[in-house]
């Protein structure tokens, strides 16, 4: 893609991203991502390209104009669209349309220049921006929105797939149960999210299998994001003795389900009420991953509160479950409130569903590990920015953010992305009306309150019956060619 640039044309650069997000200084949470934050992320990572001293864009050898801001804008646009609109070609076409509306002649929409510019935007840039947006929004949450003053954190794990290349297989090997050439590389990830904002505070990733690659090991690398006064909601997988003891050592409270390898005995311990008691867990032997100094520092017994919760909902698989918490004061934290709070852990599942299903990031597209991680973090940045829009809609309407539809806000940002970048292309006060429309759209589409919904785990529509590949593609292709050759030989002989 090449352009004819009018003399003195200004470079919108970093302001372009915030402009397309339809942000205004008068809105709450609007300072979560400013031009200065974007510029600082590039500076800290030591990245600079596409700008001259005059503040105008410069062209590469192909005449393609990509500043840091325009490149980031195009990368985010890929995450805000799905299907064929996520391709590099579609991103380049959006950049071409943007420059054309600036009055620059566009002679090509080749992808080479964009792909080269994109490789200069490292994983560190988009990760720094994504984490920064989440931290600043969480810090701006009003105190009355916090449960008993706690910063609420959700933790959950998932996996991502990616193209079957040698580089990806080397860093993220496929499942050992699959034959070479028949599987896909798998990345394991653990996400730490905010209960109120729904944003990803941080994410740890690693191979699907191998030493210290499990979800608990990845979660421990996220302890740097926790502080005294936090409360973590987790499923039973994270409810082991050492995990809970390490959280308490950090001053972090927890509410989790009783680990599957432990049984509750309500006839022992300090009784607080029916199926509600404080009990003591003896410290197990030191695991190999834990150093001796930390092991010695942890208490010999862990005092926890166990609560049995009844699930009286027809169709639910679990009739009762035991919740474990460090909140031992039953007067300040009644049993019913703990049970209700634990149920909100399910929001972590819904947030990962938004990332993997709604945004279609379950299968990443890049062919090298570095590019895969950059693609994932760009998607998380886009996800957090959609959540920022939902926070603003929630504040304007009085609803809670998780009561609003993520898909509706995601669609709105995608549909206005290019138009919002060009305020001069809309009518007078048009940008003001677009912002109002974004807020209205976010609050108009709410998630149905169906806490006890019962549905079979089955689908009505059948997918097209396509056989699974059970041998190398080259082998299968050769077999088909040989079969065709034999048919042709028979036809000639007859």
Residue pairs with C-beta under 8 A, 6 or more apart in sequence:
1 62
1 63
1 64
1 92
1 95
1 96
1 106
1 107
1 108
1 109
1 110
1 113
1 114
2 59
2 62
2 63
2 64
2 106
2 107
2 108
3 59
3 63
3 64
3 65
3 99
3 104
3 105
3 106
3 107
4 104
4 105
5 56
5 57
5 59
5 65
5 104
6 103
6 104
8 56
9 56
9 57
9 102
9 104
10 55
10 56
11 51
11 55
11 56
11 57
11 67
11 69
12 19
12 69
12 70
12 421
13 51
13 67
13 68
13 69
13 70
14 35
14 38
14 39
14 68
14 69
14 72
15 35
15 69
16 69
16 70
16 73
16 421
17 33
17 38
17 69
17 72
17 73
17 76
18 33
18 34
18 35
18 38
19 420
19 421
19 423
20 73
20 76
20 413
20 416
20 417
20 418
20 420
20 421
21 33
21 385
21 388
21 389
21 413
21 420
22 389
22 413
22 416
22 420
22 431
22 434
22 435
22 438
23 30
23 33
23 435
24 30
24 435
25 31
27 392
27 435
28 140
28 391
28 392
28 395
29 136
29 137
29 140
29 388
29 391
29 392
29 395
30 392
31 136
32 132
32 133
32 136
32 137
32 140
32 388
33 129
33 132
33 133
33 136
33 385
33 388
37 129
37 132
38 69
38 72
38 129
41 124
41 125
41 128
41 129
41 132
42 48
42 68
42 125
44 124
44 128
45 122
45 124
45 125
45 128
47 68
47 120
47 121
47 122
47 125
48 68
49 66
49 67
49 68
49 117
49 120
50 57
50 58
50 65
50 66
50 67
50 68
50 70
50 71
50 117
51 57
51 58
51 67
51 68
52 58
57 65
57 66
57 67
57 70
58 65
59 65
60 66
60 113
60 116
62 110
62 112
62 113
63 107
64 110
64 112
64 113
64 114
64 117
65 99
65 104
66 74
66 95
66 113
66 114
66 117
68 121
70 95
70 98
71 114
71 117
71 118
71 120
71 121
72 121
72 125
72 126
73 95
73 98
73 421
74 91
74 92
74 94
74 95
74 114
74 118
75 91
75 118
75 121
75 126
75 378
76 378
76 381
76 382
76 385
77 91
77 94
77 414
77 417
77 418
78 86
78 87
78 88
78 90
78 91
78 378
79 86
79 359
79 361
79 378
79 379
79 381
79 382
79 383
80 382
80 386
80 410
80 413
80 414
80 417
81 90
81 414
82 359
82 360
83 360
84 90
86 360
86 365
88 111
88 114
88 115
88 118
89 109
89 111
91 114
92 109
92 110
92 111
92 114
93 109
94 417
94 418
95 114
96 106
96 109
97 418
98 418
98 421
98 422
99 106
100 106
101 422
101 425
102 422
119 371
121 374
122 374
123 370
123 373
123 374
123 377
126 374
126 377
126 378
126 380
126 381
127 377
127 380
129 381
130 200
130 377
130 380
130 381
130 383
130 384
131 201
131 202
133 199
133 381
133 384
133 385
133 388
134 194
134 197
134 199
134 200
134 201
134 202
134 384
135 201
137 194
137 197
137 199
137 384
137 387
137 388
137 391
138 151
138 194
138 196
138 197
138 199
138 201
141 194
141 196
141 197
143 149
145 196
146 152
146 196
147 195
147 231
147 341
148 332
148 333
149 229
150 229
150 230
150 231
150 253
151 194
151 227
151 229
151 230
151 231
152 194
152 195
152 196
152 230
152 231
152 233
153 192
153 193
153 194
153 195
153 201
153 226
153 230
153 231
153 232
153 233
154 192
154 193
154 194
154 195
154 232
154 233
154 234
154 345
154 347
154 348
154 351
155 190
155 191
155 192
155 193
155 219
155 222
155 232
155 233
155 234
155 238
155 348
156 190
156 191
156 193
156 234
156 235
156 348
156 349
156 351
156 352
157 188
157 189
157 190
157 191
157 215
157 218
157 219
157 237
158 188
158 189
158 190
158 191
158 352
158 356
159 186
159 187
159 188
159 189
159 208
160 186
160 187
160 189
160 205
160 356
160 361
160 362
160 363
160 364
160 376
161 184
161 185
161 186
161 187
161 362
161 363
161 364
162 168
162 172
162 184
162 185
162 186
162 187
162 363
162 364
162 365
162 366
162 372
163 184
163 185
163 364
163 365
163 366
163 367
164 174
164 181
164 183
164 184
164 185
165 185
165 367
165 368
167 367
167 368
167 369
168 185
168 367
168 368
168 369
168 372
169 185
170 369
171 185
171 207
171 369
172 185
172 186
172 187
172 207
172 208
172 369
172 372
173 185
173 186
173 207
173 208
173 209
173 210
174 183
174 184
174 185
174 186
174 208
175 183
175 186
175 208
175 209
176 209
181 472
181 473
182 469
182 470
182 471
182 472
186 207
186 208
187 205
187 206
187 207
187 208
187 364
187 372
187 376
188 205
188 206
188 207
188 208
188 213
188 214
188 215
188 218
189 203
189 204
189 205
189 206
189 218
189 376
190 203
190 204
190 205
190 215
190 218
190 219
190 222
191 200
191 202
191 203
191 348
191 351
191 352
192 200
192 201
192 202
192 203
192 219
192 222
192 225
192 226
193 199
193 200
193 201
193 347
193 348
193 351
194 201
195 233
195 344
195 347
196 400
196 401
197 387
197 391
197 401
198 347
198 351
198 387
198 390
198 401
198 402
198 406
199 383
199 384
199 387
199 388
200 351
200 355
200 380
200 383
200 384
201 225
202 222
202 225
203 376
203 377
203 380
204 218
204 219
204 221
204 222
205 218
205 373
205 376
206 213
206 217
206 218
207 213
212 289
215 237
215 238
216 237
216 238
216 240
216 243
217 289
219 238
219 243
220 243
220 246
223 246
223 250
226 232
226 247
226 250
226 252
227 250
227 251
227 252
228 250
228 251
228 252
229 251
230 252
230 253
231 252
231 253
231 254
231 255
231 327
232 238
232 247
232 252
232 253
232 254
232 255
232 256
233 254
233 255
233 256
233 341
233 342
233 344
233 345
233 348
234 254
234 255
234 256
234 257
234 345
235 256
235 257
235 345
236 256
236 257
236 258
236 259
236 260
237 259
238 256
239 256
239 257
239 258
239 259
239 262
239 324
240 259
241 281
241 283
241 284
241 302
242 284
242 287
242 290
242 298
244 254
244 256
244 302
244 304
244 324
244 326
245 283
245 298
245 299
245 302
246 294
246 298
247 253
247 254
247 326
248 254
248 302
248 326
249 297
249 298
253 325
253 326
253 327
254 324
254 325
254 326
255 323
255 324
255 325
255 327
255 338
255 341
255 342
255 345
256 323
256 324
256 325
256 342
257 321
257 322
257 323
257 324
257 342
258 264
258 306
258 321
258 322
258 323
258 324
259 324
262 281
264 279
264 306
264 308
264 322
265 279
266 275
266 276
266 277
266 306
266 308
268 277
268 279
269 277
269 278
269 279
269 280
269 306
270 277
270 278
270 279
271 277
272 278
272 305
272 330
272 335
273 330
273 335
275 307
275 308
276 305
276 306
276 307
276 308
276 330
276 335
277 305
277 306
278 303
278 304
278 305
278 306
278 328
279 303
279 304
279 305
279 306
280 301
280 302
280 303
280 304
281 301
281 302
281 304
282 300
282 301
283 298
283 299
283 300
283 301
283 302
286 292
286 295
303 328
304 324
304 325
304 326
304 328
305 324
305 325
305 326
305 327
305 328
305 330
306 322
306 323
306 324
307 322
307 323
307 324
307 325
307 335
307 338
307 339
308 320
308 321
308 322
308 323
309 320
309 321
309 322
309 323
309 339
309 342
310 319
310 320
311 318
311 319
311 320
311 321
312 319
313 452
313 454
314 454
315 454
316 452
316 454
323 338
323 339
323 342
325 333
325 338
327 333
327 338
343 451
347 402
350 402
354 383
354 406
354 407
354 410
355 361
355 379
355 380
355 383
356 362
358 406
358 407
358 410
359 379
359 382
359 383
359 410
361 376
361 379
364 372
364 375
364 376
365 375
366 372
366 374
366 375
385 413
386 406
386 409
386 410
386 413
387 401
387 406
389 409
389 412
389 413
389 438
389 442
390 401
390 404
390 406
390 409
390 442
391 401
392 439
392 442
393 399
393 404
393 409
393 438
393 439
393 440
393 441
393 442
393 443
394 400
394 401
394 403
394 404
394 442
394 443
396 439
396 443
397 439
397 442
397 443
399 443
399 446
402 447
403 446
403 447
403 449
404 442
404 443
404 445
404 446
404 447
405 442
405 445
405 446
405 447
407 445
408 441
408 442
408 444
408 445
409 438
409 441
409 442
412 437
412 438
412 441
412 442
413 438
416 434
416 438
419 425
419 426
419 434
420 431
420 434
423 430
423 431
426 434
469 476
